[in-house]
Amino acid sequence: MSLCVCVCVCVCIQTLQDKVCEFQARLRSEEVTRHLLLQQLQQVSVQERTSVGVGGGIQASASPNGEHRAELQQFEDLHGQL
């Protein structure tokens, strides 16, 4: 095998390894994001269960967690489909 072909193959292998590393980093990042969103959803769920108002109804929450409830619910639905 000529030196030129060997260099080309090595460059291709390195490029492929770089792409694999980037892909793995993206997967880890997505998993961390998924984990954090799930934690937030669980916190919202606990807060809703513990903020019972007069008459047994759930009180409306003006907290940031309450504002993102719909987004977190969508995430939970998507996560359940995985």
VENRA-V604638 format. One record per backbone hydrogen bond with DSSP energy under -0.5 kcal/mol. NH is the residue of the N-H (numbers start at 1). CO is the residue of the C=O. If there is no record, write none. Layout:
nh = {NH;NH}
co = {CO;CO}
This chain:
nh = {6;7;8;9;10;11;12;13;14;15;16;17;18;19;20;21;22;23;24;25;26;27;28;29;30;31;32;33;34;35;36;37;38;39;40;41;42;43;44;45;46;47;48;49;50;51;52;53;56;57;59;67;68;69;72;73;74;75;76;77;78;79;80;81;81;82;82}
co = {2;3;4;5;6;7;8;9;10;11;12;13;14;15;16;17;18;19;20;21;22;23;24;25;26;27;28;29;30;31;32;33;34;35;36;37;38;39;40;41;42;43;44;45;46;47;50;57;53;54;51;63;64;66;68;69;70;71;72;73;74;75;76;77;78;78;79}
